[in-house]
């Protein structure tokens, strides 16, 4: 269910998710109806209208919304887990104030629908690690996770209090070949493919048996568009829905890559990101997303590795 006349604004369109989301939405709505906004130009999205925009500037944001007659906003601008730990005050400011600015526009009826991504970073060391439930203990140990947990509560509050149509997914680690990763703890699962093809070796910053949930970018983009297109009454959770992805360890993905590149060699040198990874779930229960709006993922580890190596090669 979507209206081809809708005007869409993607804030943070130059990031790992933003570029692919803009491309997919342009196929549905037409490039001229999908406005890419970021703090710097995005050459790969040259067919889309571009606005240089800092989401912390509420007046500039409102001006862009009015100029283009924007109805839907996808807010992707954020500082991720690893980079956020190195700049905690700015991470909090960007991740929270940017969200407030967009939610206020929706409350004031300047826009009709908001998408804001959450993350498995909302969970923490005390969360059940295996098949992590939708509703469970959440004691995040990173600024990114703290801001995402707070953001989920704010989204729910704006929906309950003002009827804001805000929708959200808790992404696992995302793996895609079209853009560079953006400073997350799960980035090794993108770097590993580039290094395998280029140097036939990779030094991983996580230990070999660190299981984490990951998702092919194509599945993540499809889930994002699907949740924005389902009728509002199907969206029962206004905090954020769990997405499971595929759980694997660095050792398991390396073994799958070796089936394609037999000479590939992986070594392990865990750094500060190991502690972040250790605080996160190993696998996720996504039954609410399946039940409420019919979510189903396409990729498994074998097809993911095959797809990444083919496209990067």
Beta strands, then each sheet from edge to edge (+ up, - down):
strand 1: 8-11
strand 2: 34-38
strand 3: 50-52
strand 4: 72-75
strand 5: 113-116
strand 6: 118-119
strand 7: 166-167
strand 8: 169-171
strand 9: 173-175
strand 10: 201-204
strand 11: 212-216
strand 12: 241-242
strand 13: 246-248
strand 14: 265-268
sheet 1: 3+ 2+ 1+ 4+ 5+ 7+
sheet 2: 6+ 8+ 12+
sheet 3: 9+ 11+ 13-
sheet 4: 10+ 14+
end
